[in-house]
Amino acid sequence: MTNRFLALAAASAALATASPTASSQLTVGGYGEAVYSYNFYSDAWNRYKNPQNFRGDHHSRVDLPHVVIYLGYDFGHGWSMGTEIEFEHGGTEAAVEMEDDEGGEYESEIERGGEVALEQFWLQKSFCPAFNIRAGHMVVPVGATNRAHEPLNFFGVYRPAGDNTIIPCTWHETGLSLWGRAGAWRYEAMVVPGLDSDRFGRDEWVKSGAGSPYEFKIANALAGVLRVDNYSVPGLRMGLSGYVGNTFSNTLSHPNENWDDVRGTLAIGAFDFDYKGHGFIARGGVIYGHLTDADRITAYNKKMRNDSPSPKTNVASDAISVGVEAGYDIMRHIHTSRPMPLYVFGRYDYYDPMLRTSGGVLRYDWTGRHRIAAGVNFFPIRQIVIKGEYSIGLIKSPYNNEPAISLGVAYAGFFSTKK
C-alpha cells in the first residue's frame, strides 16, 4: 500500500502541469490480518518476577491485529487526499445490559478491548515529482516497519517484534511533510508534535508516547523527522531515517520549578534495506534511540496519580532493535498457469527497550531478547498471503524462553479504482 500512496502522489504531481480537464480518481483499498498462535509459555502478568513458577505453562490466542480501510481521491491540478481508518484487534465494542442480580440496574460494559483509529488523513499539493507538500495526519516513516507496515511487506505472522516494541508502530502524527523523488533518491522531511514522556515505560520504551489518551494531542514541543532512500542498485533500496524532539514538556501535568531543567530530548536513528531479485527477498534494519533525563522522567512518572495513563515504571536512556529476514521462492522453477510464490524464510531479531539506564535506574534483564523464526509465506494470488512460522524468544537465565507456533492469513490490495 505504501507504493500505492507514492503512485497516487506521483500522479498528482503530473496533474499539476496537466490541463484543467484531467480526470479525477477515487481509490478504495485496505489490508487486514487474521492470526492464531500457540505459545509454549505463560501469559501471567508476573511471569518474569517468579519464572520458576511458570515453567511448562502454555496458552493460545486468535487475533485480528490490523484491519484497515483506505480512501484516496485525486482532485486534479496537483491536489489529492488520503485517509486510513484502522481497526486494531477487532475494534472496540460496548453493550448495555440489565443486571438481574443487581436489582435490574442498567450497566455499560466493554465487550471488546481493541482500538479504532484514524491512522492517516492528509491533503497534498504536488508541484512536481521532486517537490510535494502534505499536511494532516500521516505515518512517521522512522525505521523499516513504519515505512512499509502492510502484511505483504514482512514474512512473519506478526510485525517485526523489535520495531514494534521500542518505538510507535504504526507511528502516525499530525503535522507537515515535504517529500519528493529525484532520480534514484527519495526524501521526506516532517515537523510533528513531540512524544509524551508520561507514557514512556519499561516494557516498550517510548512506544506509547505517540498519539494521545486525551481528546487532543499535546504540542508544547515539536519534533523533526527526516528520511532518505536510495534506489541506485536494481532491486535494492537502502534508507536512513531519524527523529529528534523534546518530550517532557509534552505532558498534560504541570511540573513545578524543580523540573525546569528537564528536557527529555529523544533522538532516534535508523538504517533499513530491502532487496528483491533472483527469487530472493531480503529485508532488515537497525534502530537505536537515546533519551536524555531518563532517570528524572522515571522519578516524575512514578509520582503521578494512580489513575493517570502513565505506566509509572522505569524508563531507559537507550534502546535498540536489530532485525534481518530472508526468503527464497521455491516455486520459481515450477511452471504454473500463474505465479504462486512460496517463500521459505528465516528471521533474526535482537531488541531491548532497556538497553541502558542512567542515574541508578534499575535495569531488568528480561526486557532484552534474541528472537529466531522460520516459516513459509504462500501467495495464491498477488494480494493474499498465507503465513506459518515457528519462533522462539531467547531470554537470559533464569527467565523462561518463549517458543510459539503461529499461523496467519492476510491481504493488501485495492477493491476498486474509478476514473
C-alpha positions, -999 to 999 in steps of 0.1 A, spaced: 0 0 0 29 24 6 39 20 -30 3 29 -40 4 61 -19 36 70 -38 19 63 -71 -10 85 -63 13 113 -52 33 110 -84 0 111 -104 -10 143 -86 24 158 -94 18 150 -131 -16 166 -129 -1 198 -115 10 206 -151 -18 189 -169 -49 205 -184 -78 215 -161 -100 188 -177 -78 159 -165 -98 131 -149 -101 128 -111 -96 95 -94 -112 77 -64 -92 48 -49 -106 24 -23 -84 -2 -7 -71 -17 25 -53 -45 43 -61 -70 71 -47 -98 91 -62 -128 110 -38 -148 131 -36 -178 155 -7 -185 179 0 -214 203 25 -201 228 46 -226 248 50 -202 277 29 -185 303 9 -153 298 7 -145 335 14 -108 343 41 -118 369 59 -145 349 91 -125 350 90 -120 388 90 -157 396 99 -175 364 104 -208 382 67 -210 389 57 -208 353 78 -234 335 58 -257 313 28 -233 311 12 -225 277 -16 -206 261 -31 -199 227 -47 -168 211 -65 -157 180 -65 -120 169 -72 -95 142 -41 -74 146 -49 -48 120 -78 -43 95 -75 -10 75 -98 7 51 -81 32 27 -98 60 7 -79 83 -16 -90 109 -41 -72 128 -67 -89 162 -72 -67 172 -101 -45 203 -105 -19 186 -82 -43 183 -52 -50 149 -36 -61 134 -3 -56 101 16 -72 85 46 -68 53 66 -91 40 92 -76 12 113 -93 -14 134 -68 -30 158 -75 -63 175 -111 -64 161 -120 -28 171 -140 -19 202 -175 -29 213 -197 -18 242 -230 -31 254 -257 -21 279 -271 -49 300 -298 -52 327 -282 -70 357 -308 -93 373 -287 -99 403 -283 -62 410 -319 -51 412 -323 -47 374 -298 -19 371 -285 -9 337 -248 -13 332 -225 -4 304 -198 -30 297 -168 -31 274 -172 -62 251 -140 -59 231 -107 -43 240 -93 -33 207 -89 1 191 -104 22 162 -81 49 150 -78 74 122 -43 64 111 -40 88 82 -58 119 69 -38 143 47 -42 168 19 -13 171 -6 -2 196 -32 22 182 -58 42 207 -78 65 181 -94 78 146 -86 107 162 -66 86 185 -45 53 178 -27 37 193 4 15 172 26 -4 184 57 -26 164 81 -23 131 99 5 110 85 27 80 91 61 89 106 85 69 84 112 61 110 125 26 107 117 -2 83 83 -12 96 68 23 98 79 28 62 62 -4 50 39 -18 76 14 -37 54 13 -75 60 27 -83 25 59 -64 34 72 -87 61 75 -125 64 64 -130 100 29 -137 111 32 -106 132 50 -73 126 88 -75 134 90 -77 172 118 -53 178 105 -24 157 70 -30 172 84 -29 208 107 2 212 90 28 190 54 35 179 43 12 152 24 22 131 36 57 141 12 84 130 11 121 139 -5 153 127 20 177 111 36 189 79 56 169 54 78 179 24 88 150 2 98 141 -33 118 118 -56 146 128 -80 164 101 -99 175 73 -75 168 93 -44 137 99 -23 135 122 7 109 132 33 111 158 60 84 163 86 75 185 116 53 168 141 44 172 178 69 156 202 61 124 221 47 125 256 71 112 282 43 105 307 36 72 289 72 60 284 80 28 303 99 -3 310 83 -27 285 80 -6 253 104 23 260 88 53 241 62 34 220 32 46 240 42 82 238 26 87 204 -10 95 199 -29 107 229 -53 93 255 -70 127 256 -93 144 231 -64 163 217 -27 159 211 -4 180 233 20 200 211 40 221 235 72 207 219 77 199 182 99 173 167 117 169 134 118 138 111 140 131 81 141 101 58 163 95 27 161 64 5 183 54 -24 174 30 -53 206 31 -73 212 -6 -74 185 -26 -92 162 -44 -68 179 -28 -37 166 0 -16 186 15 13 172 41 37 183 63 66 158 79 89 159 99 121 138 117 147 147 143 173 125 163 198 118 171 234 92 151 253 90 162 290 71 195 282 46 175 262 28 162 293 -6 172 304 5 177 340 24 209 350 57 202 368 68 227 394 101 247 391 121 217 404 117 202 370 125 232 348 158 218 337 143 185 324 140 183 286 137 146 278 153 150 244 146 119 223 169 111 194 163 81 172 184 69 142 176 40 119 190 22 88 170 -3 68 171 -20 34 152 -44 12 163 -65 -18 143 -85 -43 158 -105 -72 165 -140 -85 138 -155 -63 152 -139 -31 137 -113 -8 159 -99 20 150 -72 44 165 -58 76 174 -28 97 186 -14 129 170 13 152 189 30 181 174 56 204 187 78 232 166 97 258 181 124 279 169 129 315 155 93 316 162 90 353 143 122 360 114 112 338 113 79 357 111 97 391 85 121 378 63 94 363 63 73 395 49 102 414 19 106 391 -16 97 403 -26 61 401 -54 69 377 -30 86 352 -23 70 318 14 66 328 27 30 334 48 45 362 77 21 355 114 26 349 124 44 317 157 36 300 181 61 284 189 38 254 170 12 234 178 -9 204 162 -31 177 181 -51 151 164 -74 127 170 -92 94 150 -117 73 155 -136 41 133 -158 20 135 -178 -12 107 -187 -36 109 -224 -41 81 -223 -67 100 -201 -91 113 -230 -111 80 -248 -113 57 -239 -142 22 -229 -133 -6 -211 -151 1 -180 -130 28 -171 -104 21 -185 -69 53 -178 -49 61 -200 -19 88 -183 2 107 -203 28 122 -178 52 142 -172 83 144 -142 106 165 -130 135 158 -101 159 176 -87 189 158 -59 208 160 -44 242 138 -15 254 161 -11 285 195 -14 268 210 12 291 197 32 321 210 63 338 211 78 373 208 45 391 175 34 375 172 -3 378 175 -23 346 157 -56 340 174 -84 322 143 -100 308 134 -70 286 162 -78 262 160 -109 240 170 -126 208 143 -140 186 147 -166 159 119 -175 135 115 -198 104 85 -205 83 67 -201 49 47 -175 30 24 -187 2 9 -162 -22 -21 -179 -40 -26 -145 -57 -5 -114 -55 -27 -96 -29 -32 -125 -5 -6 -144 17 -9 -174 39 18 -175 66 31 -200 91 61 -198 114 79 -213 144 96 -187 166 114 -187 199 124 -158 221 156 -164 239 159 -146 273 187 -145 297 186 -172 325 167 -177 349 139 -165 327 120 -189 305 124 -189 268 92 -181 247 86 -205 218 55 -203 197 38 -216 166 18 -190 146 -5 -191 116 -20 -162 97 -38 -151 66 -36 -115 52 -44 -94 23 -34 -59 9 -50 -45 -21 -74 -21 -38 -111 -30 -42 -119 -6 -70 -104 23 -89 -128 47 -106 -119 74 -131 
